Amino acid sequence: MTRIVFIVWIVTVAALSVMPHTKGDGLISAKLTKSGFVMHVMAYFMGMLFCYFAYGNKYAGLSIPHTRPRKDIFFILLAGLLIFLYSIVLEVVQLYLPYRTFNVYDVVGNGVGVLLFVVGWVSCWKRGMRKEEREYVRRKEILIWKDQSFYGY
């Protein structure tokens, strides 16, 4: 189901990128800033989130971002790069559409959305690693205490 959501996101973003602008009502006119920067940030943050839940769990074999750090970090960076390149391709396509314009701020907003997800994921991963290390030390201390009490120290 999560893969379907991610594929729907890809198709929706592509469709919205090539549709003509509407000046009146509609989704395109619901911009929070003049260039729609915030919408681009949110859209690509959500795209990274959908990608992680669609493919990250299968690729890295986990659902918690601190069990297999190397595979996780590799997947997150690769997915971020690919989704950012996808956004650049969509903006370049807009160069050739007479009713659309290329906007560098849109590409920057897309990159910021991807980067926010990556930074947020890495900070959660680091927090999870610290928690896991504390748990490991605590379990080790309990085992040492049990061994000492067993032998009567």
C-alpha positions, 0 to 999 in steps of 0.5 A: 500500500505504501508503494502505491502512495509513493507512486501516486505522489510521483504521478501527482507531482509530475501532473501538477508540474506540467499543468497550466496555472489557473488564476482563480480557484484551484490547487495551484493558486493555493500558494503560501508565498508568491513562488509556492516555496513552502508548498514545494518544501512540504511536497518533497518532504512528504515525497521523501517520507513516502519513499522511505516507508515504501522502499526503505523498510524493504531495502534496509530491512527495518522500520526503526531508523537505527537498526542497520545504520549503513544501509539506512544512511545509504538508502536515505542519501540515494533516495534524496538524491534521486528525488531531488534529480526528479524535481530538477527534471520536472523544472527543466521540462517546464522550460519547454512548456509555453504556459509554465516557467522555470523557477530556481526557487522551486528547485531550492524549495524541493531541495530544502524539503528533501534536506529537511527529511534527511536531517530529521531522519539522521537526528532521529537515528542518532537519538535512537543510537544513543538510546540503544547504547544506554540500553546496552550499558544498562543491560550489561550492568544488570548482567554483571550485578546478577553474576556478582550476586549469584557468586556471592560477591 
